[in-house]
Every structure is written in structure tokens, then in C-alpha cells.
Amino acid sequence: MQEYIQKRVLDICVYILETQATVRQAAQVFQVSKSTVHKDMTERLPSLNKQLAQEVKTILEYNKAERHLRGGEATRRKYKDLA
């Protein structure tokens, strides 16, 4: 793995751990695609640091489980503003 990719993977990992960020939020901050963040966290990070990978996986699973609630909240706010 190239050095700049390793640095990006670890930087994104630290960001997600510190902020509990979603894949989308991390992608926006680091100006990469959601697919890149997902691949970095699920495939590349475990080869660099298994413990960090497990911690990030826990956060990403929580965010995924909560995803439908966030979407519903966004829709509610959207239509509340229109009313």
C-alpha cells in the first residue's frame, strides 16, 4: 500500500473515532468518495491496525443502524420548513 494511502486511511480513522462521523461526512471532509472511505475503513484499515479497524467498524455499524432515523428526521425538517 502506498504511503499516502496509508496516511489517508489512518487520518480518516482518527477523524471517525473522534467525531463519530458517518462515511458521508468523512468523505466530504477528506474530499474523497464515500466508496473510497468505505473501502479504506473495511479493507485497508484492518491490514494496518486491527484494533482501530474494530473500533471504526462499531461506529460505522451504529451509524448504519441509525440511518433510517436520520433520513426521516431530515424529511420532517424539510416539510416543516415548507409549512
C-alpha positions in Angstrom: 0.0 0.0 0.0 1.4 3.4 -0.9 2.4 5.7 1.8 -0.2 8.5 1.0 -3.0 5.9 1.1 -1.8 4.6 4.5 -1.8 8.2 5.8 -5.3 8.9 4.4 -6.6 5.7 5.9 -5.3 6.5 9.4 -6.4 10.1 9.2 -9.9 9.2 8.3 -9.9 6.5 11.0 -8.9 9.1 13.7 -11.5 11.5 12.4 -14.3 9.0 12.6 -13.2 7.8 16.1 -13.1 11.4 17.4 -16.3 12.7 15.8 -18.4 9.6 15.4 -18.8 10.8 11.8 -20.7 9.0 9.0 -19.0 7.7 5.9 -20.6 10.6 4.0 -19.3 13.2 6.5 -15.8 11.8 6.4 -15.8 11.7 2.6 -16.8 15.3 2.5 -14.1 16.4 5.0 -11.3 14.5 3.2 -12.7 15.2 -0.3 -12.8 11.6 -1.4 -15.8 9.5 -2.4 -18.0 7.5 0.0 -16.8 4.4 -1.7 -13.2 5.3 -1.0 -13.9 5.9 2.7 -15.8 2.7 2.9 -13.0 0.7 1.2 -10.4 2.4 3.4 -12.2 1.5 6.6 -13.3 -2.0 5.8 -10.5 -3.4 3.7 -7.3 -1.3 4.1 -7.5 -0.3 7.8 -7.7 -4.0 9.1 -4.3 -4.7 7.4 -2.8 -1.6 9.2 -4.3 -1.8 12.6 -6.9 -4.5 13.6 -7.9 -2.8 16.9 -8.6 0.5 15.3 -10.5 -1.3 12.5 -12.8 -2.9 15.1 -13.5 0.4 16.8 -14.3 2.1 13.5 -16.5 -0.9 12.5 -18.5 -0.4 15.6 -19.1 3.2 14.8 -20.0 2.6 11.2 -22.4 -0.2 12.2 -24.1 2.2 14.7 -24.4 4.9 12.0 -25.8 2.4 9.5 -28.4 1.2 12.1 -29.4 4.8 12.8 -29.5 5.8 9.1 -33.3 5.4 8.6 -33.9 7.6 11.6 -31.7 10.4 10.3 -33.4 10.2 6.9 -36.8 10.5 8.5 -35.7 13.5 10.6 -34.3 15.3 7.5 -37.6 14.8 5.7 -39.6 16.0 8.7 -37.5 19.2 8.9 -37.8 19.8 5.2 -41.6 19.7 5.2 -41.8 21.6 8.5 -39.9 24.5 6.9 -42.3 24.5 3.9 -45.4 24.6 6.1 
